[in-house]
Amino acid sequence: MIFPYFKFAQLAILPNWYDNLGEAMDEEARVASMRTSAGWEAGEGGWSSPDGIHETDWADEGWPFPEDADFAIWFSAAHHNKALDAGVNPIPYPNAPPSA
């Protein structure tokens, strides 16, 4: 529900704000869908990653969010490094020697 005083305040700042409300709601739904599919959880205080990192801490680290274009590249690199740290070959290839 949009309160009347909010509408008046927005009219003073941006006279056509209501014309763009549908686009803003679509963007919010897109972000929610992408974060949910990436395993993020929404709570009263905002979003948290699957590892339990709050979105503000995530942003402070400079990591991309699931809705960002470079998230897939960043995620695969992070997975690759985590696998290497665990001693697992992250990208198996034919006739690869077993991991130590």
Summary of the structure (lengths in Angstrom):
residues: 100
radius of gyration: 20.4
end to end distance: 58.3
largest distance: 68.1
contacts: 182
relative contact order: 0.07
helix: 53%
strand: 7%
